[in-house]
Amino acid sequence: MKGLFYCRRFTGFGPTRFQPSSAPPAAHQVGAPRPALLRRCVREECPRRPGVYGMVDAEGELIYVGKAKCLRTRLASYFRPRSRNPKAGHILEHTATLVWEFVPSEFAALLRELELIHRWRPRFNVQGQPGRYRRTYVCLGRQPAPHAFLARQPPAGALASFGPVPAGTRATDAVRRLNDWFGLRDCPQAQEMLFADQAELFPVVRVAGCIRHEIGTCLGPCAGACTRSAYGERVRAARAFLEGSDHSPLHALERDMTTAAVAEAFERAAALRDKLVSLRWLQEQITRLRDAQEGQSFIYPVRGHGGQNMWYFIDRGRVAAVLAAPRVQAGRRAAAEAISAVFAENQSGIRPSGTEEMDALLLVAAWFRRYPDERRSSLDPAEFLHATSQAPV
């Protein structure tokens, strides 16, 4: 079965954007026909250093990529049947060659691992696989009666876009409930809209295009049941909710749910609970990404193995550049030029992110949630530029 599909033969990890040098990092590899021989090679040749490693099968396909604070310890763990998990043993059964690459630190290993998974897409890796977890944007737009909808990429005419959030039934349900709560339409674009304040030469009685107006979940802009300004107010309220500045829908739903439960109207309480859970999930997903981007522009100094100290330029939650930590005044001036180039670009807003870029953003955010003290050791780009400009030449 495997022979029916194209297999990209592994020839080396390739270049990385997470090091100052443009030359690809040196890779080391060992091969053996049996696990026992591979284990001996690891013991003899693999040192105790941070890095990334790859498993290559007999056909030359890279089947797994991993990271380690200590490569020797991590690779040796694959050869312990009693303590390893079943997946590790399964990967080892298909491995003919082990390859590894040194990096300065654990943080560098995380970034490099994700970069390699995106590049090679090993079949035994789950986390970080492009396309495995689809994402979608929540958009407000489509005149003349804007509403919330999902799109793989925000359209040019959208009033606002948020996310991306995980795609699937949960996102679809949340957007449907969002439109219901604020009374926004969700009908096809071909549906004609006629607001109540639009004058008609020969007025006629119009019927809504669906039952949502009758059941109270749409203002009915297609039937002249609302004015343009009234509908616009609901659109602005929906935008405020998605921006995280208005939590009143969640408070109202929670209050109504509690009231229904006290009155023993359990079916209504359950319906309100479902709405609350769905809208809360949507707002939390958007807020999580917003927090990861806003205010996350700084220089992150990392002490590396053997004195390989690095500066990571974090621009709105992403690693935009990497520089060797400057040690002399001349190096600080070169660093100042690099900082100006990175942090001066596109400061007006947050850029939409692709799947791979979003994976990297979430990885960086998770790192600083896990190690909050690391964030406190960061440097402010503006302060560094000011100090460098004031230093004597």
Secondary structure, DSSP 8 states (H G I E B T S, - for coil): -GGGS---B-------SSSSSSS---EEEEE-SSHHHHHHHHHHH--S--EEEEEE-TTSBEEEEEEESSHHHHHHHTT-TTTS-HHHHHHHHT-SEEEEEE-SSHHHHHHHHHHHHHHH--TT--TT-TTTS-EEEEEEE-TTS-EEEEESS--TT-SEEEEEEE-SHHHHHHHHHHHHHHT---S-TTS----TTS--SS------SSTTTTTTSS--TTTT-S-HHHHHHHHHHHHHHHHTS--HHHHHHHHHHHHHHHTT-HHHHHHHHHHHHHHHHHHHHHHHHHHHHTT--EEEEE--GGG--EEEEEETTEEEEEEE---SHHHHHHHHHHHHHHHTTTTTS-----HHHHHHHHHHHHHHHH-HHHHHT-B-HHHHHHHHHHS--
